Amino acid sequence: NKEIKLCEQLYGLYSEVIETIDTWRLVLWADVPGQLEDMRKKVDSFSGRCAKMPRKLRDWPAYVELKKRIDDFVDFFPLVESLSAPSIKPRHWGELMKVTGKTWDMDGFNFKLKVLLDAALPRYVEDIEEIKQVKAKYCRFCDNDYDPDRDEHDEEDDHDSGHEHHED
């Protein structure tokens, strides 16, 4: 009887985690920033409930798998938060695609959270941090009119725009 209650406790949480993640996979990327706080609270709740499970369960394969799924999502959140920042531009996404070796369509109707989940972003955390650092470095030197997508050649064109060029 006690074993059955342990199974129900473990598999109840396991089922809830799987259902929740499956639901989140279908969230459009454009909707992710507005849902991050709720997602974080839910994952924190899952993590707390998992940690409070009886020690007896911790050697069970289902518990190990459950904990891994929750921990993976905990690791995934800071990356999603970073990537959802308005300062992330198409070129940053391009860098991320190069790093992961994956490509995806950024179309708002097709780009869902599952794309990033399937890309296994936590494996690339150092590369993503580097992309963030480069972005931050550019932003430190910018004023309010700064456009990180603007090419250096555009600036040269701006400087030359007031001068006529004559060929001899």
C-alpha positions in Angstrom: 0.0 0.0 0.0 2.8 2.4 0.8 4.6 1.5 -2.4 1.4 2.3 -4.4 1.2 5.7 -2.7 4.8 6.4 -3.6 4.2 5.4 -7.2 1.1 7.7 -7.4 3.1 10.6 -5.9 5.9 10.1 -8.3 4.0 9.4 -11.5 1.4 12.1 -10.7 4.2 14.8 -10.7 5.9 13.1 -13.7 2.6 13.3 -15.7 2.0 16.9 -14.7 5.6 17.9 -15.8 5.3 16.1 -19.1 1.8 17.6 -19.8 3.0 21.1 -18.9 6.2 20.9 -21.0 4.2 19.5 -24.0 1.8 22.5 -23.6 4.7 25.0 -23.5 6.3 23.5 -26.5 3.3 24.8 -28.6 3.6 28.4 -27.3 4.5 30.9 -30.1 7.8 32.6 -29.5 6.1 36.0 -29.6 4.0 35.0 -26.6 6.9 33.6 -24.5 8.0 36.9 -22.9 4.5 37.4 -21.4 4.5 33.8 -20.0 8.0 33.5 -18.6 7.1 34.5 -15.1 4.3 32.0 -14.9 6.5 29.3 -16.4 9.3 30.0 -14.0 6.9 29.7 -11.0 5.5 26.4 -12.3 9.0 25.0 -12.8 10.1 26.2 -9.3 7.0 24.5 -8.0 7.9 21.3 -9.8 11.4 21.5 -8.6 10.3 21.9 -5.0 7.8 19.1 -5.2 10.5 16.8 -6.7 13.0 17.7 -4.0 10.4 16.9 -1.3 9.8 13.4 -2.6 10.8 10.6 -0.2 14.4 9.5 -0.4 13.3 6.0 -1.2 12.2 7.2 -4.6 15.4 8.9 -5.6 17.0 5.7 -6.9 14.0 4.9 -9.1 14.6 5.5 -12.8 11.4 7.5 -13.1 12.5 9.9 -10.4 15.9 10.3 -12.0 14.2 11.1 -15.4 11.7 13.5 -13.7 14.5 15.4 -11.9 16.5 15.6 -15.2 13.5 17.0 -17.1 12.9 19.6 -14.4 16.6 20.5 -14.1 16.9 20.8 -17.9 14.0 23.3 -17.9 15.6 25.2 -15.0 18.8 25.5 -17.1 16.8 26.5 -20.1 15.0 29.4 -18.5 17.9 31.9 -18.3 18.7 31.3 -22.0 15.1 31.9 -23.0 14.9 35.0 -21.0 18.1 36.3 -22.7 16.8 35.4 -26.1 13.4 37.1 -25.5 15.0 40.5 -24.8 14.0 43.1 -27.3 17.7 43.9 -27.9 18.2 40.5 -29.6 18.4 41.1 -33.3 18.2 38.8 -36.3 21.9 38.6 -36.5 22.1 37.3 -32.9 19.6 34.6 -34.0 21.8 33.8 -36.9 24.8 33.4 -34.6 22.8 31.1 -32.4 21.8 29.0 -35.4 25.5 28.7 -36.4 26.5 27.6 -32.9 23.7 25.0 -32.6 24.1 23.8 -36.2 20.3 24.1 -36.5 18.2 26.5 -38.6 14.6 27.6 -38.0 12.1 29.8 -39.5 11.6 32.9 -37.4 8.1 33.4 -38.8 5.8 34.3 -35.9 3.2 31.6 -36.7 5.7 28.8 -37.0 8.4 29.8 -34.4 7.4 28.1 -31.2 9.2 27.4 -28.0 9.6 23.7 -29.1 12.2 24.9 -31.7 14.5 26.1 -28.9 13.7 23.1 -26.7 14.7 20.8 -29.6 17.9 22.7 -30.1 19.1 21.7 -26.7 20.2 25.2 -25.8 21.7 24.4 -22.4 24.5 22.5 -24.3 25.5 25.9 -25.8 25.3 28.0 -22.7 28.8 29.3 -23.1 28.3 30.3 -26.7 25.0 32.0 -25.9 26.8 33.9 -23.1 29.4 35.0 -25.6 26.7 36.3 -27.9 25.1 38.2 -25.0 28.4 39.7 -24.0 29.2 40.9 -27.5 25.7 42.4 -27.7 26.1 44.1 -24.3 29.5 45.4 -25.4 28.0 47.1 -28.4 25.1 48.5 -26.4 27.5 50.1 -23.9 29.0 52.2 -26.6 25.7 53.3 -28.1 23.4 56.2 -27.7 19.7 56.1 -28.1 20.0 56.2 -31.9 22.2 53.1 -32.0 21.1 50.3 -34.3 23.1 47.1 -33.9 21.9 45.8 -37.3 23.4 48.8 -39.1 26.4 47.9 -41.1 29.7 49.8 -40.8 29.4 50.6 -44.5 26.1 52.5 -43.9 28.1 54.8 -41.5 30.7 55.5 -44.2 27.9 56.3 -46.7 26.5 58.8 -44.2 29.8 60.5 -43.8 30.3 60.7 -47.6 26.7 61.9 -48.3 27.6 65.6 -48.1 30.5 65.4 -50.4 30.6 65.1 -54.1 33.1 62.7 -55.6 34.9 63.7 -58.6 36.9 61.5 -60.9 40.0 63.0 -62.5 
